[in-house]
Amino acid sequence: MVAKAEARYIRVAPLKARQVINLIRGKRLDEALAILANLQKRSSVPVRKLLESALSNAQQQTREITPRQLVVADIQADQGPMMKRFRAGTMGRAMPILKRTTHFKVVLQQGRRVL
């Protein structure tokens, strides 16, 4: 059984989000949620919500499934559109600021832990 979830346009830089998702890729869902609950990174909050959404999707398909039976088979953080802003720089110049967004995708599978 496969359960998927997706979150788009999340205001976190993709490089910083990848640091978090690399910690949980291949782990059981209950272990991944425990790691995210104790992690002091801003991107851990939307990733935790995404995993809970995927768990809810899995429970819609099969009522008796538990987080211990599911594994984070695949999780991705792709770059979304950037918001472009400008800030005053030296000598009257305008310096660009790129506010990055991220698209998350997760796939949960029933089975054993992936190494």
C-alpha positions in Angstrom: 0.0 0.0 0.0 1.3 3.4 -1.0 0.2 6.8 0.5 1.3 10.1 -0.9 1.1 13.7 0.2 2.3 17.0 -1.2 2.8 20.5 0.1 3.6 23.4 -2.3 4.8 27.0 -2.0 6.3 26.5 1.6 8.4 29.5 2.6 11.6 27.6 3.4 14.7 27.5 1.3 15.0 24.1 -0.4 18.7 23.6 0.6 17.7 24.0 4.3 14.7 21.7 3.9 16.9 19.0 2.3 19.0 19.0 5.5 15.9 17.9 7.4 14.5 15.4 5.0 17.8 13.6 4.6 17.5 12.7 8.3 14.2 10.9 7.9 14.4 9.3 4.5 14.1 5.5 4.7 13.0 5.5 8.4 9.8 4.2 9.9 7.1 6.9 10.2 7.0 6.8 14.0 10.8 7.3 14.2 10.7 10.1 11.6 8.0 12.0 13.6 10.0 11.6 16.8 13.1 13.0 15.0 11.2 16.0 13.7 9.6 16.7 17.0 13.0 17.1 18.6 14.7 19.0 15.8 15.5 22.7 16.1 15.0 23.6 12.4 12.3 25.8 11.0 11.6 23.4 8.1 10.9 20.5 10.5 7.4 21.9 11.2 6.0 21.8 7.6 7.7 18.4 7.0 6.1 17.0 10.2 2.7 18.3 9.0 3.3 16.7 5.6 4.0 13.3 7.1 0.9 13.5 9.3 -1.1 14.3 6.2 0.4 11.3 4.4 -0.5 9.2 7.4 -4.0 10.4 7.3 -4.2 9.5 3.6 -3.0 6.0 4.4 -5.6 5.6 7.2 -8.3 6.7 4.7 -7.3 3.8 2.5 -6.8 1.2 5.3 -8.3 1.9 8.7 -6.1 -0.5 10.8 -2.7 0.9 9.6 -0.4 2.4 12.3 2.7 4.7 12.0 4.9 1.8 13.0 3.9 -0.1 9.9 4.7 2.7 7.4 8.1 3.7 6.0 9.2 7.0 4.5 10.0 5.4 1.1 10.6 8.7 -0.8 10.7 12.3 0.2 11.7 15.3 -2.0 12.2 19.0 -1.6 12.1 20.7 -4.9 12.5 24.4 -5.5 9.4 26.5 -6.1 9.2 30.0 -7.4 11.2 32.8 -5.8 9.8 36.1 -4.6 12.1 38.8 -5.8 12.6 41.8 -3.5 15.1 44.7 -3.4 16.9 46.3 -0.6 19.0 49.4 -0.4 22.7 48.7 -1.0 25.8 50.8 -0.8 26.2 54.0 -2.9 22.5 54.2 -3.8 22.3 50.8 -5.4 19.5 48.2 -5.1 20.5 44.8 -3.9 18.3 41.8 -4.8 16.8 39.5 -2.2 15.5 36.1 -3.3 12.9 34.7 -1.0 12.8 31.0 -1.9 9.9 28.5 -1.7 9.8 24.8 -1.6 7.6 22.0 -3.0 7.5 18.9 -0.8 6.5 15.4 -1.9 6.4 12.3 0.3 5.6 8.7 -0.4 4.9 6.3 2.5 5.0 2.5 1.9 3.9 -0.3 4.1 6.8 -2.6 5.0 10.2 -2.7 6.5 12.7 0.0 7.1 14.7 1.0 4.0 18.5 1.4 4.5 
